[in-house]
Amino acid sequence: MHTVLQGYVDAGQYTAALDNIKWVTDYFIKCIGDGTEVVVQVGNGAQDHGIWGRPEDIKGPVPAYAVTKDRPGSDAVGAMGAALAAAAVAFKGVNDAYSAKLTDAATKAYNFATKSIGKYSDSVSDAGAFYRSSNVYDDVAFNALWLYQATGNEAYKKAGYDYYMKHYKEEDGQGVWDNFDWDSNSWGDVVLLSR
C-alpha cells in the first residue's frame, strides 16, 4: 500500500484501507499474545470445507489450534509477523502508536518463529490435511524483511537474506516458485531483497 499511497488517497479509499488492515492486524495481535503461544488456526478443515457459507452459520464448537516452542509453526507465525510489520509501515506517520504496537507484535512473531523452527502443518495435524507446508524459511525471511522495512534495522535485512538462502537451498535452487500463496512467500522475499 505504501508504494501506491496516492492512488488510495485519490480514490477516497485510504481510510477504508487502513480500517480493513487494522481489523485483521488487531486479530493477529491477539493471536500472538505475549509470544509464547500463538493461535494459528481457528476451525476444522473438514468441517469448514463441508459448509460453504458464513462462519457464523457453523453449528457446534469450533476448535482453535496454537503452536508453542515444543510444537512450532515458523511458517504460519512468520507470515503473520510479516503482515504485522507491513501494516506497521502503512500506519507509520498516520498512527505512530499503533505502528509501534504492530512492530512489537511482529517482533514477537519473529522471535517465536526463529527460536523453534518447524512447520505448522507438522504441529497442527488438521492443517496437514489441507495446507501442508513445504518450507518455513521463506516465511521467516518475509517476516525479517518486513521488520527491516518497518524499523530500518539492518540486522533484519541480513537475517532475511540468510533465511531466504536457506529456503533456496532446501528447494534445490528453486527458491522462487511460479506463485505467491499460502505456501510460498518467495516472490515477496525477492522483491524486498531487491530494495
C-alpha positions in Angstrom: 0.0 0.0 0.0 2.8 2.4 0.8 4.1 2.3 -2.8 0.8 3.4 -4.2 -0.4 5.6 -1.4 -1.5 8.5 -3.6 -3.8 6.2 -5.6 -5.7 5.2 -2.4 -6.0 8.9 -1.4 -7.2 10.0 -4.9 -9.8 7.2 -4.9 -11.0 8.2 -1.4 -10.2 4.8 -0.1 -7.2 5.5 2.1 -9.1 5.5 5.4 -11.1 2.4 4.4 -7.9 0.6 3.5 -6.3 1.4 6.9 -9.5 0.3 8.7 -9.5 -3.0 6.8 -5.8 -3.6 7.6 -6.5 -2.7 11.3 -9.4 -5.2 11.5 -7.0 -8.1 10.6 -4.0 -6.9 12.5 -6.0 -6.4 15.7 -6.9 -10.1 15.4 -3.2 -11.1 14.7 -2.0 -9.1 17.7 -4.5 -11.1 19.9 -3.3 -14.4 18.3 0.3 -13.6 19.1 -0.3 -12.5 22.7 2.8 -12.5 24.7 4.7 -14.5 22.1 5.0 -17.8 23.9 1.9 -19.5 22.4 0.5 -18.3 19.1 -3.0 -19.2 17.8 -2.6 -20.2 14.1 -5.9 -21.8 13.2 -9.5 -21.5 14.2 -11.8 -24.1 12.7 -11.6 -27.6 11.5 -10.7 -28.2 7.9 -13.2 -31.0 7.1 -16.0 -29.1 8.8 -15.1 -25.8 7.2 -14.8 -27.3 3.7 -18.1 -29.0 4.2 -20.0 -25.8 4.7 -19.6 -23.1 2.0 -21.2 -20.3 3.9 -20.6 -17.8 6.6 -18.5 -18.9 9.6 -21.4 -17.7 11.8 -23.6 -20.5 10.3 -21.3 -23.3 11.6 -23.1 -25.2 14.4 -21.3 -26.5 17.5 -17.9 -25.9 18.9 -15.1 -24.6 16.7 -11.6 -25.7 17.6 -8.7 -23.4 17.9 -5.1 -24.5 17.4 -1.9 -22.9 18.8 1.8 -23.5 18.3 4.4 -23.4 21.0 8.2 -23.8 21.3 7.5 -27.6 21.6 5.0 -27.6 18.7 6.5 -24.9 16.4 4.9 -23.2 13.4 7.6 -20.9 12.0 5.8 -20.6 8.6 2.4 -19.5 9.9 3.8 -17.3 12.6 6.4 -15.8 10.3 3.8 -15.0 7.7 1.7 -13.4 10.5 4.7 -11.4 11.6 5.3 -10.2 8.1 1.7 -8.9 7.8 2.1 -7.1 11.1 5.4 -5.5 10.1 4.0 -4.5 6.7 1.0 -2.9 8.5 3.4 -1.1 10.8 4.8 0.6 7.6 1.3 1.5 6.4 0.4 3.1 9.8 3.8 4.9 10.2 3.2 8.7 10.2 -0.6 8.1 10.4 -0.9 6.5 13.8 2.6 6.1 15.3 1.4 4.5 18.5 -0.4 1.7 16.6 2.5 1.3 14.2 4.8 0.7 17.3 2.3 -1.8 18.6 2.3 -3.6 15.3 6.1 -3.6 15.2 6.2 -5.0 18.7 3.9 -7.9 17.8 5.8 -8.5 14.5 9.0 -8.7 16.6 7.4 -11.2 19.0 6.3 -13.3 16.0 9.8 -13.2 14.5 11.4 -14.2 17.8 8.9 -17.1 18.1 9.4 -18.2 14.5 13.2 -18.2 14.8 13.6 -19.8 18.2 11.9 -23.1 17.4 12.0 -23.8 13.7 9.3 -26.1 12.4 6.3 -26.4 10.1 2.8 -25.5 11.3 1.4 -28.5 9.4 3.6 -30.8 11.4 2.4 -29.4 14.7 -1.3 -29.0 13.8 -2.4 -32.2 12.2 -5.6 -30.7 10.9 -3.6 -28.2 8.8 -1.5 -31.0 7.3 -4.6 -32.5 5.7 -5.4 -29.2 3.8 -2.5 -26.8 3.8 0.7 -28.8 4.2 3.7 -26.6 4.3 6.7 -27.4 2.2 9.2 -25.0 3.8 9.4 -22.4 6.6 12.4 -20.3 5.7 10.6 -18.2 3.1 8.0 -17.1 5.7 10.7 -16.3 8.3 12.6 -14.3 5.7 9.4 -12.4 4.8 8.9 -11.5 8.5 12.5 -10.4 8.8 12.5 -8.3 5.6 9.2 -6.5 6.6 10.7 -5.8 10.0 13.6 -4.2 8.2 11.2 -2.1 6.2 9.4 -1.1 9.5 12.5 -0.4 11.6 15.4 0.2 9.3 17.4 -2.3 11.4 20.0 -3.8 9.0 20.2 -6.9 11.1 16.7 -7.8 9.9 17.7 -7.4 6.3 20.7 -9.6 6.7 18.6 -12.2 8.6 16.0 -12.0 5.8 18.7 -12.7 3.2 20.1 -15.6 5.2 16.7 -17.2 5.8 15.9 -16.8 2.1 19.1 -18.5 1.1 18.2 -21.4 3.5 14.9 -21.6 1.7 16.6 -21.5 -1.7 18.9 -24.4 -0.7 16.0 -26.5 0.7 14.1 -26.0 -2.6 17.1 -27.4 -4.6 17.9 -24.0 -6.0 14.3 -23.3 -7.0 13.8 -20.6 -4.4 11.2 -18.6 -6.4 8.2 -20.6 -7.5 5.5 -19.7 -10.1 3.1 -18.4 -7.4 2.8 -16.3 -4.3 0.4 -18.0 -2.0 -0.1 -19.7 1.4 2.9 -22.0 0.9 5.3 -19.6 -0.8 6.4 -16.1 0.0 9.4 -16.4 -2.2 8.3 -13.6 -4.6 7.8 -11.2 -1.7 11.2 -12.1 -0.3 12.9 -11.4 -3.7 11.1 -8.0 -4.1 12.0 -6.9 -0.6 15.6 -8.1 -1.0 15.9 -6.1 -4.2 15.2 -2.8 -2.4 
